[in-house]
Amino acid sequence: MSDSSKTLSPEEKFTLITRNLGEVLGEEQLKTILAERDIKLYWGTAPTGRVHIAYFVPMVKLADYLKAGCHVTILLADIHAFLDNMKAPIELVEWRTKYYEEVVKSILRTIGVPLEKLRFVVGSSYELTPKFSMDNYKLAALVSEHDAKKAGAEVVKQSASAPLSGLLYPGMQALDEEYLGVDAQFGGIDQRKIFTFAEKYLPQLGYAKRIHFMNKMVPGLNGNKMSASDPDSKVDLLDGRKAVQKKINKAFCEEGTVEGNGVLAFAESVLFPTSELRTGAPQFVLLRPEEYGGNMTYTSFEDLQRDYADKKVFPGDLKTSVAAAINELLDPIREHFESPEMQQLLLDAYPPPKAAPKKVKQSKKHNRRPDVVPADVTAPEVIEEKLAQAQI
């Protein structure tokens, strides 16, 4: 990826930064900064479950930011991973943080994004400092329980008797903007309530209100949100080729239906833009048998979407083609994680569950209580007692 940002005007940078986003909060502020300098932004991820293919979506957008000359920080939010209802147990957080860093770098290398322009920061490197802690306490004195719950409703795992840690999550994410020294934060549209929370409360601590960029959410394979906790909704980055094909074959992909079609949405959000990053031009090859017209190359998603809506593209062909394109993207990542070092990291981050001890059934002989010792019926005193009872 060549550094073309120096030749871009502020208007061209604005277009590149905001294209394909679901929403932007603070457009005028963005224009004001771009008129003077390039912006600084961060994208954060909490190292919890194993990474799935939806992570390609923010990585593609990070490529846009770098092309526009933005200074990009990637936050590995290890403390947040623990706070979110212990999605990552404290003893595994360190290993999962290392795994996430390896995965994110591997994705970026695969799609041709230069790593030297990125800054990686681990949350605990500053979130455990006295200054951050004091700001966290100040925020806790300002924020109501209602606002904290509302802010985390779409992101923090909810339960009937939720731990207090979930209420700390939104405030710490807001403070990250100040402590990372950025102008903007980038995330999914599901982060909107945390973003508006930050816009409300950071100024009350004397800190600047930041800009917020939000990606559209990509439907999972089952038509709902792609989630690490729902195996039917996602493809893991390290799934084998056959596993990828099997999961895509099971995906919701109704003929002629565009809305909620996770297979089609992934082609739009990842396959077309990554092909442009890798080859310089967006394209998607639809694999078809010769008797049905043979392979067809699409250079725009709109054409593919229109043909699918018109039932000119059949679900089976789309699934086969998307699975093949996903496997091509994942091959270098899988290869990277085949090394003994990476295999050990995976094992440390996600150790196999311990087998429950088998319960051994105790035989109940003659239904006797185990603490009762049977008397010797041949003993003289027992015989004498029985004879006396018989005479009575």
N, C-alpha and C positions, 0 to 999 in steps of 0.2 A: 504494500500500500504506500504510494508516494505521498509526500507531504505537500499537498496542493492548497492547504489552508491559507498560506501566505498570499495567494493570488485571489482569494475570495473576499468579496465585499461584506460588510456587516449584514446586509439584506440577504445575501446568499447563505451566509452562515446561519442566520435566523431560520431560513427555509429548511436547511439541512438538519438543524437541531430539532425542529418541531414536526418534521414530516412523519406521517404514519403513526403519530401518537394518539391516544384516546382523549387526552385533555392536558392543557397547560395552565397552571395557576401562576400568574405574574408575567404575562407577555410584555407589558410595557417596561417593566423592570429589566427584562432580558434585553430588549432593544437598547435601553439606556446604557447597560454595561457593554454590549457589543460595539457600541459607537466609540468606546474608549479602549477596550481590551478584550481578550478572550476570557470566557467564563471558566470557573472551577466548579466541578460537580462530583457527586459520589453516588454509587450504587452499592447497596448492602445486601448481604445474604447471610442468614443464620444457618450454621452447619448442623442440620438435624438429620433427616433421612437421606438415603442415597439419591444422587442427582439424576434427574430425568431429562428427556429431550426438550422440554419446554424452556430449559435454560439457554437454548440457542436463541430464543426470542430477545431477551435483554442483551445478549452478546452482539447480535446483529445491530442493535441500536447503539451500543457502545462504539461500534465501528463508525457510525454516522458522527457521533460526538468527536471522535478523534480526527476524522476528516475535516470537521469544522474548526479544528484547532483548540478544542476544549482540553483542559487539564483534568484528567479523570482519575478518581480514587475508587478502588474496590475495597469495601469494608467487609471483613470476615467477622461477623458479629457473634463471637463465641459466648459472651455473657447472655445475649438475647436468646440463644439456642437453649441455654439452661433455664432461663426464666420462663420460657413458654411452656408451662406445665411439664417441665422436665423432658421435653422432646429429645434432648441430648443429655444423658446423665453426666454429672460433673467429671467423673473419672474417664469419660470417653470424649469430652469436648475437645481436648488438645489434639487428639488423633483425627477427629472429624474435621477440625479446622485445617489441618495439613492436607487431608484428602480433598476438601473443597478447593483449596488453592491449586492443587495439582489438576483437578478436573477443569476448573475455570481456565487455567492457562492452556490446557490441552484443547479445549473448545476453541479458544481464540486463535491458537496456532493453526487449527484445522481450517478455519475460515479466513485465514490470512491477515489477522489483526496483529500489529507489532506490539510485543509486550513491553518494550523499552519505554513506551510512552505512558505506561500505566503505573500507578502507585498502589501497592497492596498494604493494607493496615489491618491488624488484629485488634478488635474492640477492647480487649482486656489491657492492651498496652497503655491506654489512657483512661479507661472507664473505672479503674480501681485507684486512681490518684485522688489525693485529698480535695483538690479543687473541683474535680468532676463530682465527687461524692457530695460536697457542700452544695453545689448547684442542684444536684438531684434532690437534696433535702429541701432546698428553697422551693423547688418546683412542687414537691409533695405538699408543701404548706399552701400552695396556691390552687392546686387542681382538686376538683371535687371527685368523689368516687364515681358519680354518674358520668362525668366527662372522660375519666380514665377508662371506664368500661366501654363507653361508646366509641372511643378512639380505637380501641383494640378489637372491636367486635368482628371485623372481617379478617383479622390476621392472627390474633392470639387464640389458642384453643380454648373453647368455652366448655364449661361443665357446671353441674348443679351446685357444687361446693368448690368453686375455683380457688386456687392458692393466691395469696397476696402478690406473688411475683408477677402475675399477669397485669396488674395495675401499674407496675413500675415500667413495663415494656415501652408504652408510647412515649413517656417522658424521656427515657434514655435515648430513644430514637430521635426525638426532637433535639436533644442536647448534642447528639452526634454531629448535626449540621454546624454547630458553633465550633466544636472541638476539632473537626476535620478541616476547618477553615475554608468552607466552600460557599459558592453563591447559590447552588441549587442541589436538589436531591431528585434522583430518578428511581422510579419503581413502577409496580403494576397499579391498575386502577383500583385494586382491592386495598391499596394503601391510602386512599384518599382521606379517610377520617383521621388517620395519624398525621397526614400532611396539614390538614386544616387545624388540627390540634396544635401542631408546631407553630403555625402562623399566628395563632391566638396567644400562646403562652410564652414563646421566646422573647417577644418585645417586652413582656412584663418583667423579665429578668434583665432587661437592658440590652438584649441581643437583637440583631437585625432579622427581619422577616425574609425568609428565603423563597426562591422560585421552586416550583415543583412540576416535574415532567412525569406523565403517567402513560404507560403502555396499555394497550387493549389486552384483555384476558383471552388466552387461547383456549377453546374448548378442549376437554380431555377426549380420549378415544370413545368414552361412553356418552359423550354429548354434554357432560357437566364440566366443572372446573378440573383441570389436570392437577392432581394432588399426589404428593409423595406417600401419603397414608392409604391411598386407594390404588391397589395394584392393577385393577382393570382399566384405570383411566390414563395410564402412562406407559412409556417405554423407558426403561433405565438405560443410561449411557453405556453400561457395560453388558447389556443383554446380548446374547449371541445372535447370529444372523437368522437362524431358524426361529428363535424366540420372538424376534422383531416381526417376522412375517406372520407368525401365529397371532400375535397381539393385534396387528393391523387387520388381519382377516376377521377378527372378532369385533372390530370397532363399529360403532354406529355410523352408517354411510348409506342412508336410504336413497334410492334412485330418484334423481331430479330434485332432491332436497338440499338446499344450500345452508339454511340457518341451522346452527348447532351441529354442523358436520365437522367433527374434529379432524378428519383426514384431509378434507379440503382446506380447512383453516391452517393446518400445519404447512401445507404447500404454499399458502399465501404468506404466512409469517416467517417461515424459515427457508424453504427450499428455493423459492425464487430469489430472495435477497442474498442467500449464501452463494448461490451460483454466480450472481453478479460480482460478489466480493472475490470469488475464486477465479473466475474466468473473464470478468470485465463486462459480461452481458447476462441479463436474467434469462433463464430458460429451464424448462421442465420437459423431460421426455416421457410421453405416455407410451407404455409398452403394450402392444396389441399383436395378436396372431395375424399372419399375412392374410388369412381368409376374411378378416374383419378390417382390412385396410392397412395393416402393418403399423409400425411405430410412427408417432406424430410428435413433433417438437413444438411446444408453446413458448412464446417469448414474452407473454404477459399473463398475469393471473386472471385478468378480466376475461380474456378469451377462453381460458380453461373453465372458469366459473359459468360463463354463458353456455358453453357446450354441455356442461354437466347439468345445468338447469333445464336445457332443452333435450336432455336424455340422449345426447350424441356421444357422451362418455359414460361408460357403464361402471357401476361400483367396483366390480371385480378387477377391471383393468386399472382403475384409479388406485385401488389398494395395493395391487402388485407393484405398480410404478412408484408409489410413495414409499413402500417398504424397501424397494431397491435403492432409492435415493437416500433414505435414512441410513441404510447399511453402508453406503459409500461414505457418508459423513462420519459414521461411527468407527469405521475400520482403523483410522490412525489413532483414535482414542483408546480403542480396545488393545491395539498393539503396544501403546505406551504403558498400559497397566498390566501387561503380561510379564514384565520384569519381576524377579524375585523381591526386589525392594518395594515395588508398588503392591505386589500381592500381600506382603507382610503389613503394609500400611492399611490395606483394606481389611485385613484380619484384625488389626488393632482397633480400627475405627468401628467396625461392625462385627464383633465376635459372634460366633454362632450361639444360639440360646442353649443354656445348660439343660441337659435332659433331667426331667423330674425323677426322683428315686422311685423305683417300683415298690409297691406295697405288697408285703408277703402276708398272705392270709393264714391266720392261726386256726388249726383244726380244733373243733369243739367236741372232744371225746365224751360221749354219754351225757352231754349238756351239763357237765360239772363245772362249778366255779374253780378256777385254777388255784385258788388259795386253800381249797378244802382237800385234805389228805384222807383218802378212803381208809376205813378201819379194817384190820385183819379179822375176817369173820371166823377164822379158826382159832383165835386166841381164847384161852379158858375163860377169862372174865366176860367175853362177849357171849359165849355159849351159855354161861351161868345166868347172864342178864336175860337172854331170850327165853330160857326155861322158866325163870321166875315170872316173866310177862305172860307166858302161856298158861301157868297155873292160875293166875288172876282171872 
